[in-house]
Amino acid sequence: MGESARDAILKRVRQALAAPSEVPSWLNQPVTPGPVFPLPANEPNACRDRFRDEFSALFGEFHEVDSLADGKRWLADWLTANHVRETIFAAGDERLRLFLSQLSNLCWVREEQPARELAACPVGITQCESLVAESGTICVSAGLTGRAGTILPPIHLVVATKDQLVPDLDTSLVRLHERYGERLPSTMSWITGPSRTGDIEKILVLGAHGPKRLILLLLPPNALG
């Protein structure tokens, strides 16, 4: 009786395990700490510029204003230009409430709120934990935004301030630990551009498993208090 396919596979596995394998050379190379792509030194806007370039390259929409009042005007103009008249979802942080106080068509998220209600909102507005310059990434957490607001609405609009810019992912993690200590939020996410996929015939499709548009409104440092 001939050798079965299963026996042949197991035989090759046993032969491979019996033969010593070489240790990959990269395992013996020292790890250099610090950012993968260092930012220019002594340039006050280096983080902002790097984040803007990386974020925009990934189809993020970057907007910066000079004051809190300018930010409120920009938001009102953006909602008008995009014909947003339906209910807007917003994560209920007190600082965000103050910024959005002029809007009447808001739905402040609650923990017990059914997800289907949020999915019907065309825009979700949240804050963030930090902005990672080296990759154009936005860090969000359930501590500020809840879980549904960053993934259900087709448009995710993030309101951030310049003091939330950090050079790299390591610093983003340090910020989280400084804020929450050992009681980290139940969910933390690092968002790099709008949801997208290239699986179908290698054609880029936006809005695959989350928001189709990711927009950042950058305010001056400490503008939200």
Order of alpha helices (4+ residues) and beta strands (2+ residues): alpha-alpha-beta-alpha-beta-alpha-beta-alpha-beta-beta-beta-alpha-beta-beta-alpha-beta-beta-beta-beta
